[in-house]
Amino acid sequence: MSAAREDSPSASPPPLVRLRGIAKNYGNVAAVRPLDLDIHSGDFYALLGPSGCGKTTLLRIIGGFTEPSAGTVEIDGLDVTRLGPEQRPTNMVFQGYGLFPHMTVRQNIAYGLRIGHVDRAEIRERVGAIIGLVRLEQLADRRPDALSGGQQQRVALARALIMRPRVLLLDEPLAALDLQLRKAMQEELRRIHQSIGGTFVFVTHDQGEAMALANRIAVMDAGVCVQEGGPEDIYAAPKTRFISTFIGDANVLPGRRQGGRVALDAGATFPDAGADEAIVVVVRPEAIALGRDRPSDLAGAIRLTGRLADSVFLGPYVKYRVTLENGAEVVVHSQDVRLRHELVPGERVQVSWGLAQQRVLVS
Amino acid sequence: MTSRFAQAVWVLFGVAAVTFMLSPLILLVLFSFGQNSLASFPMRGLTVDWYGRLFANADFRVALKNSAVISVSVGAVSVIVGNLAAFAIARLRRRHAGPLLAAATLPLMMPPLVLALALLSAYSALGLSLGPSTVVPGQVVFIQPFVILVVYARMADFDETLLDSARDLGASPLQAFFTVTLPIIRPTVIGAALIAMALSLDEFIITYYTIGGGLTLPTLIWGMLRRSVDPSINALATLILCATVGATMLAIRATRYRS
């Protein structure tokens, strides 16, 4: 999908967008702490984080709508830090879409080209092509107030894409849409990205959306980029407790590491190299096996007993909640629906997983 | 049932109160069409002679011209100045906008008489002779706050993202203003202009003191009242009423319209 990335580091081309030492302060509040970021050509890049983490500020800094308090922004080898949005090779799809209410869909899309004094025949041709790309042919002569949310979003997308930006910026593009529409639009965005092969950078607080769309994710928290990488890497190897619970569901079990062995508060022990300190063990609900409290049932290295609190059928899997002997709760996702009928709430059960399925992180 | 009776009484009371307040106007218009030379009942018949006599009056034609020129000038100046002020204030945060808005609308709280006298002494100190041109600044001071308030209210509601989008697509701030902001707020601006013109047309106190020997429609009424009390005054007043009410109704429709 990403044509620009090679596996060997020496062959990878320079990044399209380089942020160096970018920081933004509002009075005493540091919205973004000094950070470096690289975005490569062809990336579908996500800035992911909870509200107030600085992701939208960062996006606006890339687009030129917010001036950074420190640092430089380089796009395609050019230092654009002091340039306004109208001078940068970027275009943004805003959260409220910002469609001009007094113009039709066609006029909205053509606006940027009209301002740029592009010749009328070329405008007509390019507008026609992009309307085809986003599949808005039937609605081209309507006004924005006669369109649904999803349709408006496609107009905003077309209006930005027609400018052929080097980087397309999207501010929470799917936030205002309902679940079904959101899934459909995710498909649309992926299709359009693959079809034009551009570089997209989007902001979202929805980790599912980030993982569905992006080939690289930067997880942000309180103005800092806490982890950056592909979705599989971040999901399998989160660096901090915050990341492991923010991306995907996770069970977090506290314990202590002493002399090369970890003892969980909940009871089990296992070997683990590292300093003597308080740690947490993070394990994904789908990596845990659940069974009756019988010696031969489960085979993982870590085995804990407890009582089944409840089970909920969610469609693709069953969500079990188990209360361990020390009071801690463990959530298990299992596709074994039969088990649900066999187990009774309150029954003694065992949960188990292997050392490969867990991560030990500093508390 | 007492509650329904009470409700009927209240409705009746409302109708009576409104009738009481509107009756002078209704009678005014009525007698402009009456054949009596004295406005009294019973009315002898209907005629438009008084309107005819009004239009034949040379003073009327002068006053009409002056009123038209002054109200258009005042409308134009207040709209330009008021819009500029409203845009500037709307861009500030609420905290700063409040005091500035209060300062801009201070003239509304001044008694027009005081304002008129202040202007009069200023003009005589500057040695300017009085006429329609000295009326315009005085009216603008009093009328422009209305424009500022109307346009500010519209701009405070204005979606900033639209301007961000325009800039993102390559428009300079000035281009964004003419291609995005102005077309969208045009009904409000037109409405504000009409309000300004209606207020100017009706204005008496400041005009009376700063126009010197000149005439506008309101000061003409005042002059006619002192000389002869015939129903051509009613005719004049009815015309002014229609113009002001008409302009204001158009303005209200325009400023409420959401494009």
Contacts between the chains, C-beta under 8 A, distances in Angstrom:
chain1	res1	chain2	res2	distance
A	63	B	168	7.0
A	65	B	164	6.2
A	65	B	168	7.8
A	84	B	167	6.9
A	85	B	164	7.6
A	85	B	167	5.1
A	85	B	168	4.8
A	86	B	167	5.3
A	86	B	168	7.2
A	86	B	169	7.7
A	86	B	170	4.8
A	86	B	171	6.7
A	86	B	172	6.9
A	90	B	168	8.0
A	91	B	168	5.8
A	91	B	169	7.1
A	92	B	164	7.7
A	92	B	165	7.9
A	92	B	168	5.1
A	94	B	161	5.0
A	94	B	164	6.3
A	94	B	165	6.2
A	95	B	161	7.7
A	96	B	159	7.0
A	96	B	161	4.9
A	97	B	161	7.6
A	98	B	159	7.1
A	98	B	161	3.8
A	98	B	162	5.3
A	98	B	164	6.3
A	98	B	165	3.6
A	99	B	165	7.7
A	100	B	162	6.3
A	100	B	165	7.4
A	100	B	166	7.9
A	100	B	180	6.0
A	100	B	184	7.9
A	101	B	162	8.0
A	101	B	184	6.6
A	101	B	259	6.2
A	102	B	183	4.9
A	102	B	184	5.5
A	102	B	259	5.6
A	111	B	166	7.5
A	111	B	169	5.5
A	111	B	171	8.0
A	111	B	179	7.6
A	112	B	169	3.5
A	112	B	170	5.5
A	115	B	166	7.9
A	115	B	169	6.1
A	115	B	170	4.7
A	115	B	171	4.9
A	115	B	175	6.2
A	115	B	179	7.5
A	116	B	170	5.4
A	159	B	165	7.7
A	159	B	169	7.0
A	160	B	168	7.5
A	160	B	169	7.9
A	163	B	169	6.5
A	163	B	170	7.5
